[in-house]
Amino acid sequence: MQERKLPLIGDPAPEFTAQTTHGPLHFPHDYKGKWVVLFSHPADFTPVCTTEFVAFQKRYGEFKALGCELIGLSIDQVFSHIKWTEWIEEKLGVKIEFPIIADNTGKVGELFGMLQPEASESQTVRAVFVIDPEGIVRAIIYYPLNVGRNMDEILRLVKALQTVDKEGVALPAGWPENELVGDRAIVPPPGSEADAAKRLEDAKSGAFECYDWWFCHKKIG
C-alpha cells in the first residue's frame, strides 16, 4: 500500500470540494488571491471549541484587513454547525461570520492530517494551516484536544509571513516585540565568504546594525 503523503510547508494545499455553513466550497479555487487560515476543531457544542470560535470571530475583522479568510472544520454535519453557531449568537452574543466545513466523511481531515491517534474517529485535532494567495501551505500548527489555541499568535503569524514576502527578510522570536531587536527584521545571512567579510563594513552605512556579520538587523516598514 502506498503511504499517503500529508501536505508540508511549501506544498500546494490539497484540492477538495465540501459543504459548509455558507454553501458548497471549492478549495483553493474559491479563495484564489487570498490568504486563508484553515483550522479544524474536535467537535461542535464543546466548551474549548466554543471559546476558540468566539476568539476567532472577535479577530475576524483583523484577519480580513490582511486579506485573510478563516475557514473552520470538524466532522460534524452541517446542521450541527448551524445549530451550534445559532447557540453561540443567542447565548454569547457573537455571530460567526466565516464558513465551517461539514467534513462528516472525514475526507478533508484525512487530506490535511487532522485525524490523529489522540482523537477518536469522530474528532479532528486542533490543526491550523496558513495558506497563501497562490494556494501554497506556508505554516502548519497542531494543538492537542485539551489545549485551546492562541488566536493572537495565528494573527501574528499571518502578518509575519506577509512581511517576510514583502520585505525579503527573516523575523525574530516574538516579532514585533523581540527582546533583542524590538520590531526590527533580521537581514538574511551572507551567501559567501566575501559577503561575510564586508558585512560589518556595509553596516557602517547605516542600512542595518550588526552584533556580528552573521547577526544583522534593520528597520522595516
DRENPA-3360 file (N, C-alpha, C; in nm, 2 decimals, always signed):
BEGIN
1 = MQERKLPL = +0.08/-0.12/+0.00/+0.00/+0.00/+0.00/+0.09/+0.12/+0.00 ~ +0.06/+0.22/-0.09/+0.13/+0.34/-0.10/+0.10/+0.43/+0.02 ~ +0.21/+0.48/+0.09/+0.19/+0.57/+0.20/+0.13/+0.70/+0.16 ~ +0.03/+0.75/+0.23/-0.03/+0.87/+0.20/+0.05/+0.99/+0.24 ~ +0.08/+1.09/+0.15/+0.16/+1.20/+0.18/+0.08/+1.32/+0.23 ~ +0.10/+1.37/+0.35/+0.03/+1.48/+0.40/+0.10/+1.61/+0.35 ~ +0.02/+1.72/+0.34/+0.08/+1.84/+0.29/+0.19/+1.89/+0.39 ~ +0.30/+1.94/+0.34/+0.40/+2.00/+0.42/+0.42/+2.15/+0.38;
9 = IGDPAPEF = +0.49/+2.22/+0.46/+0.52/+2.36/+0.43/+0.59/+2.37/+0.29 ~ +0.53/+2.46/+0.21/+0.59/+2.47/+0.07/+0.51/+2.39/-0.03 ~ +0.42/+2.30/+0.01/+0.34/+2.22/-0.08/+0.22/+2.30/-0.12 ~ +0.16/+2.27/-0.24/+0.03/+2.32/-0.27/-0.07/+2.26/-0.18 ~ -0.17/+2.34/-0.13/-0.27/+2.29/-0.05/-0.36/+2.19/-0.13 ~ -0.40/+2.08/-0.07/-0.48/+1.98/-0.14/-0.61/+2.04/-0.18 ~ -0.66/+2.00/-0.30/-0.79/+2.05/-0.35/-0.90/+1.96/-0.30 ~ -1.01/+2.02/-0.27/-1.13/+1.95/-0.23/-1.26/+2.03/-0.25;
17 = TAQTTHGP = -1.37/+1.96/-0.25/-1.50/+2.02/-0.25/-1.57/+1.98/-0.13 ~ -1.64/+2.07/-0.06/-1.71/+2.03/+0.06/-1.83/+2.12/+0.09 ~ -1.92/+2.07/+0.17/-2.04/+2.15/+0.21/-2.00/+2.23/+0.34 ~ -2.04/+2.36/+0.34/-2.02/+2.44/+0.46/-2.14/+2.51/+0.50 ~ -2.13/+2.58/+0.61/-2.25/+2.66/+0.66/-2.28/+2.77/+0.57 ~ -2.19/+2.81/+0.47/-2.22/+2.91/+0.37/-2.25/+2.85/+0.23 ~ -2.27/+2.72/+0.23/-2.29/+2.65/+0.10/-2.17/+2.58/+0.05 ~ -2.17/+2.53/-0.08/-2.06/+2.45/-0.13/-1.93/+2.53/-0.13;
25 = LHFPHDYK = -1.82/+2.46/-0.11/-1.69/+2.53/-0.12/-1.60/+2.45/-0.21 ~ -1.53/+2.52/-0.30/-1.43/+2.45/-0.39/-1.29/+2.51/-0.35 ~ -1.21/+2.43/-0.29/-1.09/+2.49/-0.24/-0.97/+2.43/-0.32 ~ -0.87/+2.51/-0.35/-0.85/+2.65/-0.31/-0.91/+2.75/-0.41 ~ -0.98/+2.70/-0.52/-1.03/+2.78/-0.62/-1.11/+2.90/-0.57 ~ -1.19/+2.88/-0.48/-1.28/+2.99/-0.43/-1.20/+3.10/-0.35 ~ -1.08/+3.07/-0.32/-1.00/+3.16/-0.23/-0.88/+3.21/-0.30 ~ -0.87/+3.19/-0.43/-0.75/+3.24/-0.51/-0.73/+3.38/-0.49;
33 = GKWVVLFS = -0.61/+3.42/-0.46/-0.57/+3.56/-0.44/-0.59/+3.61/-0.29 ~ -0.63/+3.51/-0.21/-0.64/+3.55/-0.06/-0.56/+3.46/+0.02 ~ -0.52/+3.51/+0.14/-0.46/+3.43/+0.24/-0.58/+3.35/+0.31 ~ -0.55/+3.23/+0.36/-0.65/+3.15/+0.43/-0.59/+3.09/+0.55 ~ -0.67/+3.10/+0.66/-0.64/+3.01/+0.78/-0.75/+2.91/+0.78 ~ -0.71/+2.78/+0.75/-0.80/+2.67/+0.76/-0.77/+2.60/+0.89 ~ -0.87/+2.58/+0.97/-0.85/+2.52/+1.10/-0.96/+2.42/+1.14 ~ -0.91/+2.32/+1.21/-1.01/+2.21/+1.25/-1.03/+2.22/+1.40;
41 = HPADFTPV = -1.15/+2.18/+1.44/-1.18/+2.17/+1.58/-1.24/+2.03/+1.61 ~ -1.23/+1.98/+1.73/-1.27/+1.84/+1.76/-1.42/+1.82/+1.74 ~ -1.51/+1.91/+1.79/-1.65/+1.89/+1.79/-1.73/+2.01/+1.82 ~ -1.85/+2.02/+1.76/-1.94/+2.13/+1.80/-1.99/+2.11/+1.94 ~ -2.05/+2.21/+2.00/-2.11/+2.20/+2.13/-2.01/+2.15/+2.24 ~ -1.89/+2.19/+2.23/-1.79/+2.16/+2.33/-1.73/+2.29/+2.38 ~ -1.69/+2.30/+2.51/-1.65/+2.43/+2.57/-1.53/+2.49/+2.51 ~ -1.42/+2.41/+2.49/-1.30/+2.47/+2.44/-1.32/+2.52/+2.30;
49 = CTTEFVAF = -1.38/+2.44/+2.22/-1.41/+2.48/+2.08/-1.49/+2.61/+2.07 ~ -1.59/+2.62/+2.16/-1.67/+2.74/+2.16/-1.59/+2.86/+2.19 ~ -1.50/+2.85/+2.29/-1.41/+2.97/+2.32/-1.32/+3.00/+2.20 ~ -1.28/+2.90/+2.13/-1.20/+2.93/+2.01/-1.27/+3.00/+1.90 ~ -1.40/+2.96/+1.88/-1.47/+3.02/+1.77/-1.51/+3.17/+1.81 ~ -1.54/+3.19/+1.93/-1.56/+3.33/+1.97/-1.43/+3.41/+1.95 ~ -1.32/+3.36/+1.99/-1.19/+3.43/+1.98/-1.16/+3.46/+1.83 ~ -1.18/+3.36/+1.74/-1.15/+3.38/+1.60/-1.25/+3.49/+1.55;
57 = QKRYGEFK = -1.38/+3.48/+1.58/-1.47/+3.58/+1.53/-1.44/+3.72/+1.58 ~ -1.39/+3.74/+1.70/-1.36/+3.87/+1.75/-1.24/+3.93/+1.68 ~ -1.16/+3.85/+1.62/-1.04/+3.89/+1.54/-1.07/+3.88/+1.39 ~ -1.19/+3.85/+1.35/-1.21/+3.82/+1.21/-1.19/+3.95/+1.13 ~ -1.23/+4.06/+1.18/-1.20/+4.19/+1.11/-1.05/+4.22/+1.09 ~ -0.97/+4.18/+1.18/-0.83/+4.20/+1.17/-0.77/+4.10/+1.06 ~ -0.82/+3.98/+1.06/-0.78/+3.89/+0.96/-0.82/+3.94/+0.82 ~ -0.94/+3.98/+0.81/-0.99/+4.03/+0.68/-0.91/+4.16/+0.63;
65 = ALGCELIG = -0.87/+4.24/+0.73/-0.79/+4.36/+0.69/-0.65/+4.32/+0.63 ~ -0.61/+4.19/+0.66/-0.49/+4.14/+0.60/-0.51/+4.06/+0.47 ~ -0.64/+4.07/+0.42/-0.67/+3.99/+0.30/-0.68/+3.84/+0.33 ~ -0.71/+3.81/+0.46/-0.70/+3.67/+0.50/-0.84/+3.62/+0.55 ~ -0.88/+3.51/+0.50/-1.01/+3.45/+0.54/-1.00/+3.33/+0.63 ~ -1.10/+3.31/+0.71/-1.10/+3.20/+0.81/-1.19/+3.09/+0.75 ~ -1.16/+2.96/+0.77/-1.24/+2.85/+0.74/-1.23/+2.75/+0.85 ~ -1.34/+2.72/+0.92/-1.34/+2.62/+1.02/-1.38/+2.48/+0.97;
73 = LSIDQVFS = -1.35/+2.38/+1.05/-1.38/+2.24/+1.00/-1.39/+2.15/+1.12 ~ -1.49/+2.06/+1.12/-1.50/+1.94/+1.20/-1.57/+1.84/+1.13 ~ -1.58/+1.72/+1.18/-1.65/+1.61/+1.11/-1.80/+1.60/+1.16 ~ -1.85/+1.71/+1.22/-1.99/+1.72/+1.25/-2.06/+1.75/+1.11 ~ -2.19/+1.72/+1.11/-2.27/+1.75/+0.99/-2.31/+1.90/+0.99 ~ -2.35/+1.95/+0.88/-2.38/+2.09/+0.86/-2.49/+2.14/+0.95 ~ -2.59/+2.06/+0.98/-2.70/+2.10/+1.07/-2.65/+2.12/+1.21 ~ -2.55/+2.05/+1.25/-2.49/+2.06/+1.38/-2.41/+2.20/+1.39;
81 = HIKWTEWI = -2.33/+2.22/+1.28/-2.26/+2.35/+1.28/-2.36/+2.47/+1.29 ~ -2.47/+2.46/+1.21/-2.57/+2.57/+1.20/-2.63/+2.59/+1.34 ~ -2.67/+2.48/+1.41/-2.73/+2.49/+1.54/-2.64/+2.55/+1.64 ~ -2.51/+2.50/+1.63/-2.41/+2.55/+1.73/-2.38/+2.70/+1.71 ~ -2.37/+2.74/+1.59/-2.34/+2.89/+1.57/-2.46/+2.97/+1.61 ~ -2.59/+2.92/+1.59/-2.70/+2.98/+1.64/-2.70/+3.00/+1.79 ~ -2.66/+2.89/+1.86/-2.64/+2.89/+2.00/-2.54/+3.00/+2.05 ~ -2.43/+3.00/+1.98/-2.32/+3.10/+2.01/-2.38/+3.24/+2.00;
89 = EEKLGVKI = -2.45/+3.27/+1.89/-2.51/+3.40/+1.88/-2.61/+3.43/+1.98 ~ -2.70/+3.34/+2.01/-2.81/+3.36/+2.10/-2.76/+3.37/+2.25 ~ -2.67/+3.28/+2.29/-2.63/+3.28/+2.43/-2.51/+3.37/+2.46 ~ -2.42/+3.39/+2.36/-2.29/+3.46/+2.39/-2.29/+3.59/+2.31 ~ -2.39/+3.62/+2.22/-2.39/+3.75/+2.15/-2.28/+3.76/+2.05 ~ -2.23/+3.65/+1.99/-2.13/+3.66/+1.89/-2.18/+3.58/+1.77 ~ -2.19/+3.65/+1.65/-2.23/+3.59/+1.53/-2.11/+3.54/+1.45 ~ -2.10/+3.41/+1.42/-1.99/+3.35/+1.35/-2.01/+3.38/+1.20;
97 = EFPIIADN = -1.92/+3.46/+1.14/-1.94/+3.51/+1.01/-1.86/+3.43/+0.90 ~ -1.77/+3.34/+0.94/-1.69/+3.27/+0.84/-1.75/+3.13/+0.83 ~ -1.72/+3.06/+0.72/-1.78/+2.93/+0.70/-1.72/+2.82/+0.78 ~ -1.80/+2.71/+0.81/-1.75/+2.59/+0.87/-1.77/+2.47/+0.79 ~ -1.67/+2.40/+0.75/-1.68/+2.28/+0.67/-1.75/+2.17/+0.75 ~ -1.85/+2.10/+0.69/-1.91/+1.98/+0.74/-1.84/+1.86/+0.68 ~ -1.73/+1.82/+0.75/-1.65/+1.71/+0.69/-1.69/+1.57/+0.75 ~ -1.82/+1.54/+0.74/-1.87/+1.43/+0.81/-1.82/+1.30/+0.75;
105 = TGKVGELF = -1.76/+1.30/+0.63/-1.70/+1.18/+0.57/-1.55/+1.17/+0.62 ~ -1.50/+1.27/+0.67/-1.36/+1.27/+0.71/-1.26/+1.29/+0.60 ~ -1.31/+1.32/+0.48/-1.22/+1.33/+0.36/-1.12/+1.44/+0.37 ~ -1.17/+1.56/+0.41/-1.08/+1.67/+0.42/-0.98/+1.65/+0.53 ~ -1.03/+1.60/+0.65/-0.95/+1.58/+0.76/-0.83/+1.49/+0.73 ~ -0.86/+1.38/+0.65/-0.75/+1.29/+0.61/-0.65/+1.36/+0.52 ~ -0.70/+1.44/+0.42/-0.61/+1.51/+0.33/-0.51/+1.60/+0.41 ~ -0.55/+1.66/+0.51/-0.47/+1.75/+0.59/-0.41/+1.70/+0.72;
113 = GMLQPEAS = -0.43/+1.57/+0.74/-0.37/+1.51/+0.86/-0.43/+1.56/+0.99 ~ -0.56/+1.59/+0.98/-0.63/+1.64/+1.10/-0.69/+1.53/+1.19 ~ -0.69/+1.41/+1.14/-0.73/+1.29/+1.21/-0.61/+1.22/+1.27 ~ -0.59/+1.23/+1.39/-0.46/+1.17/+1.45/-0.50/+1.08/+1.57 ~ -0.40/+1.00/+1.61/-0.43/+0.90/+1.72/-0.49/+0.95/+1.85 ~ -0.46/+1.08/+1.88/-0.51/+1.13/+2.01/-0.66/+1.14/+2.00 ~ -0.71/+1.17/+1.88/-0.86/+1.19/+1.86/-0.93/+1.06/+1.83 ~ -1.06/+1.05/+1.85/-1.13/+0.93/+1.81/-1.17/+0.95/+1.66;
121 = ESQTVRAV = -1.24/+0.85/+1.61/-1.28/+0.86/+1.47/-1.38/+0.97/+1.45 ~ -1.44/+1.02/+1.55/-1.54/+1.12/+1.54/-1.49/+1.26/+1.57 ~ -1.36/+1.28/+1.58/-1.30/+1.41/+1.61/-1.18/+1.44/+1.52 ~ -1.15/+1.57/+1.50/-1.03/+1.61/+1.44/-0.95/+1.69/+1.55 ~ -0.82/+1.68/+1.54/-0.74/+1.76/+1.64/-0.74/+1.91/+1.60 ~ -0.68/+1.99/+1.68/-0.69/+2.13/+1.66/-0.57/+2.17/+1.56 ~ -0.59/+2.16/+1.43/-0.49/+2.19/+1.33/-0.51/+2.33/+1.28 ~ -0.40/+2.39/+1.24/-0.41/+2.52/+1.17/-0.32/+2.52/+1.05;
129 = FVIDPEGI = -0.37/+2.55/+0.93/-0.30/+2.56/+0.81/-0.31/+2.71/+0.76 ~ -0.19/+2.77/+0.74/-0.19/+2.91/+0.68/-0.15/+2.89/+0.53 ~ -0.24/+2.93/+0.44/-0.22/+2.91/+0.30/-0.22/+3.04/+0.23 ~ -0.12/+3.06/+0.14/-0.11/+3.19/+0.08/-0.19/+3.21/-0.04 ~ -0.19/+3.33/-0.11/-0.28/+3.36/-0.22/-0.26/+3.27/-0.34 ~ -0.14/+3.20/-0.35/-0.11/+3.11/-0.46/-0.15/+2.97/-0.42 ~ -0.21/+2.95/-0.31/-0.26/+2.81/-0.27/-0.14/+2.73/-0.21 ~ -0.04/+2.79/-0.16/+0.08/+2.72/-0.10/+0.07/+2.72/+0.05;
137 = VRAIIYYP = +0.09/+2.60/+0.11/+0.09/+2.59/+0.25/+0.22/+2.66/+0.31 ~ +0.20/+2.76/+0.39/+0.31/+2.84/+0.45/+0.34/+2.81/+0.59 ~ +0.24/+2.76/+0.67/+0.27/+2.73/+0.81/+0.17/+2.63/+0.85 ~ +0.21/+2.54/+0.94/+0.12/+2.43/+1.00/+0.14/+2.43/+1.15 ~ +0.03/+2.43/+1.23/+0.04/+2.42/+1.37/-0.06/+2.31/+1.41 ~ -0.02/+2.22/+1.50/-0.11/+2.13/+1.56/-0.12/+2.15/+1.71 ~ -0.24/+2.14/+1.77/-0.26/+2.15/+1.91/-0.33/+2.03/+1.95 ~ -0.31/+1.98/+2.08/-0.39/+1.87/+2.13/-0.53/+1.90/+2.16;
145 = LNVGRNMD = -0.61/+1.80/+2.19/-0.76/+1.83/+2.21/-0.78/+1.91/+2.33 ~ -0.70/+1.90/+2.43/-0.73/+1.97/+2.56/-0.67/+2.11/+2.58 ~ -0.61/+2.16/+2.47/-0.55/+2.30/+2.48/-0.60/+2.38/+2.37 ~ -0.66/+2.49/+2.41/-0.71/+2.59/+2.31/-0.60/+2.67/+2.24 ~ -0.63/+2.72/+2.13/-0.53/+2.80/+2.05/-0.52/+2.94/+2.10 ~ -0.41/+3.01/+2.06/-0.39/+3.15/+2.09/-0.41/+3.22/+1.95 ~ -0.53/+3.28/+1.93/-0.56/+3.34/+1.80/-0.47/+3.46/+1.77 ~ -0.42/+3.53/+1.88/-0.33/+3.64/+1.85/-0.20/+3.60/+1.79;
153 = EILRLVKA = -0.16/+3.48/+1.83/-0.04/+3.42/+1.76/-0.06/+3.38/+1.62 ~ -0.18/+3.33/+1.59/-0.21/+3.30/+1.45/-0.22/+3.42/+1.37 ~ -0.28/+3.53/+1.42/-0.29/+3.66/+1.35/-0.15/+3.71/+1.33 ~ -0.06/+3.70/+1.43/+0.08/+3.75/+1.42/+0.15/+3.67/+1.31 ~ +0.12/+3.54/+1.30/+0.19/+3.46/+1.21/+0.16/+3.50/+1.06 ~ +0.03/+3.53/+1.04/-0.01/+3.58/+0.91/+0.06/+3.71/+0.87 ~ +0.06/+3.80/+0.97/+0.13/+3.93/+0.95/+0.28/+3.91/+0.92 ~ +0.34/+3.82/+0.99/+0.48/+3.79/+0.98/+0.51/+3.73/+0.84;
161 = LQTVDKEG = +0.43/+3.64/+0.79/+0.45/+3.58/+0.66/+0.44/+3.68/+0.55 ~ +0.34/+3.77/+0.56/+0.32/+3.88/+0.47/+0.44/+3.97/+0.47 ~ +0.49/+4.00/+0.58/+0.61/+4.09/+0.60/+0.73/+4.03/+0.54 ~ +0.75/+3.90/+0.56/+0.87/+3.83/+0.50/+0.86/+3.84/+0.35 ~ +0.74/+3.81/+0.29/+0.73/+3.82/+0.15/+0.75/+3.96/+0.09 ~ +0.70/+4.06/+0.16/+0.71/+4.20/+0.11/+0.86/+4.25/+0.13 ~ +0.92/+4.22/+0.24/+1.05/+4.29/+0.27/+1.17/+4.20/+0.24 ~ +1.15/+4.07/+0.21/+1.26/+3.98/+0.19/+1.36/+3.96/+0.30;
169 = VALPAGWP = +1.30/+3.95/+0.42/+1.38/+3.94/+0.55/+1.33/+3.82/+0.62 ~ +1.40/+3.79/+0.74/+1.35/+3.70/+0.84/+1.31/+3.78/+0.96 ~ +1.23/+3.71/+1.04/+1.17/+3.78/+1.16/+1.21/+3.71/+1.29 ~ +1.24/+3.79/+1.39/+1.29/+3.72/+1.52/+1.18/+3.67/+1.60 ~ +1.22/+3.60/+1.71/+1.12/+3.55/+1.80/+1.03/+3.66/+1.86 ~ +0.90/+3.63/+1.87/+0.81/+3.73/+1.93/+0.79/+3.86/+1.85 ~ +0.84/+3.86/+1.72/+0.82/+3.98/+1.64/+0.68/+4.02/+1.64 ~ +0.65/+4.15/+1.65/+0.73/+4.27/+1.65/+0.78/+4.32/+1.79;
177 = ENELVGDR = +0.78/+4.23/+1.89/+0.83/+4.27/+2.02/+0.94/+4.17/+2.07 ~ +1.05/+4.17/+2.00/+1.16/+4.09/+2.03/+1.24/+4.15/+2.14 ~ +1.30/+4.07/+2.23/+1.38/+4.12/+2.35/+1.51/+4.18/+2.30 ~ +1.56/+4.14/+2.19/+1.69/+4.20/+2.14/+1.68/+4.31/+2.04 ~ +1.59/+4.29/+1.94/+1.59/+4.39/+1.83/+1.45/+4.46/+1.82 ~ +1.36/+4.43/+1.91/+1.23/+4.50/+1.90/+1.16/+4.46/+1.78 ~ +1.11/+4.56/+1.70/+1.03/+4.54/+1.58/+1.12/+4.53/+1.46 ~ +1.25/+4.53/+1.47/+1.34/+4.52/+1.35/+1.34/+4.38/+1.29;
185 = AIVPPPGS = +1.38/+4.37/+1.17/+1.39/+4.24/+1.10/+1.53/+4.20/+1.09 ~ +1.55/+4.07/+1.07/+1.68/+4.00/+1.05/+1.72/+4.01/+0.91 ~ +1.84/+4.06/+0.88/+1.90/+4.07/+0.75/+1.94/+3.92/+0.71 ~ +1.90/+3.88/+0.59/+1.94/+3.74/+0.55/+2.09/+3.72/+0.56 ~ +2.14/+3.61/+0.59/+2.29/+3.59/+0.61/+2.36/+3.60/+0.48 ~ +2.49/+3.63/+0.49/+2.58/+3.64/+0.37/+2.58/+3.51/+0.29 ~ +2.60/+3.52/+0.16/+2.60/+3.40/+0.08/+2.73/+3.35/+0.05 ~ +2.84/+3.42/+0.09/+2.97/+3.38/+0.06/+3.07/+3.44/+0.16;
193 = EADAAKRL = +3.20/+3.39/+0.16/+3.30/+3.45/+0.25/+3.32/+3.59/+0.22 ~ +3.32/+3.63/+0.09/+3.34/+3.77/+0.06/+3.23/+3.86/+0.11 ~ +3.11/+3.81/+0.10/+2.99/+3.89/+0.15/+3.01/+3.90/+0.31 ~ +3.05/+3.79/+0.37/+3.06/+3.79/+0.52/+3.17/+3.89/+0.56 ~ +3.28/+3.90/+0.48/+3.39/+3.99/+0.52/+3.35/+4.13/+0.51 ~ +3.26/+4.17/+0.42/+3.22/+4.31/+0.40/+3.09/+4.34/+0.47 ~ +3.03/+4.25/+0.54/+2.90/+4.28/+0.60/+2.91/+4.39/+0.71 ~ +3.01/+4.38/+0.80/+3.03/+4.48/+0.90/+3.06/+4.62/+0.84;
201 = EDAKSGAF = +3.14/+4.62/+0.73/+3.17/+4.74/+0.67/+3.04/+4.80/+0.61 ~ +2.96/+4.72/+0.55/+2.83/+4.77/+0.49/+2.74/+4.83/+0.60 ~ +2.75/+4.77/+0.72/+2.67/+4.82/+0.83/+2.70/+4.96/+0.87 ~ +2.82/+5.01/+0.84/+2.86/+5.14/+0.87/+2.78/+5.25/+0.79 ~ +2.72/+5.20/+0.68/+2.64/+5.30/+0.60/+2.51/+5.33/+0.67 ~ +2.48/+5.26/+0.77/+2.35/+5.28/+0.85/+2.23/+5.21/+0.79 ~ +2.25/+5.12/+0.69/+2.14/+5.05/+0.64/+2.09/+4.94/+0.73 ~ +2.18/+4.89/+0.82/+2.14/+4.80/+0.92/+2.25/+4.80/+1.03;
209 = ECYDWWFC = +2.22/+4.73/+1.14/+2.31/+4.72/+1.25/+2.34/+4.57/+1.27 ~ +2.46/+4.54/+1.33/+2.50/+4.41/+1.35/+2.56/+4.38/+1.49 ~ +2.53/+4.26/+1.54/+2.60/+4.21/+1.66/+2.73/+4.14/+1.61 ~ +2.73/+4.08/+1.49/+2.84/+4.02/+1.42/+2.80/+4.01/+1.28 ~ +2.89/+3.96/+1.19/+2.85/+3.96/+1.05/+2.73/+3.87/+1.02 ~ +2.71/+3.77/+1.10/+2.60/+3.67/+1.08/+2.47/+3.71/+1.15 ~ +2.47/+3.82/+1.23/+2.35/+3.86/+1.30/+2.33/+4.01/+1.29 ~ +2.27/+4.04/+1.18/+2.24/+4.18/+1.15/+2.09/+4.21/+1.14;
217 = HKKIG = +2.05/+4.33/+1.17/+1.91/+4.36/+1.17/+1.88/+4.50/+1.12 ~ +1.76/+4.52/+1.08/+1.73/+4.66/+1.02/+1.59/+4.69/+1.04 ~ +1.56/+4.82/+1.03/+1.42/+4.87/+1.04/+1.35/+4.84/+0.91 ~ +1.22/+4.81/+0.93/+1.14/+4.79/+0.81/+1.01/+4.87/+0.82 ~ +0.94/+4.88/+0.71/+0.81/+4.95/+0.71/+0.82/+5.10/+0.71;
% end
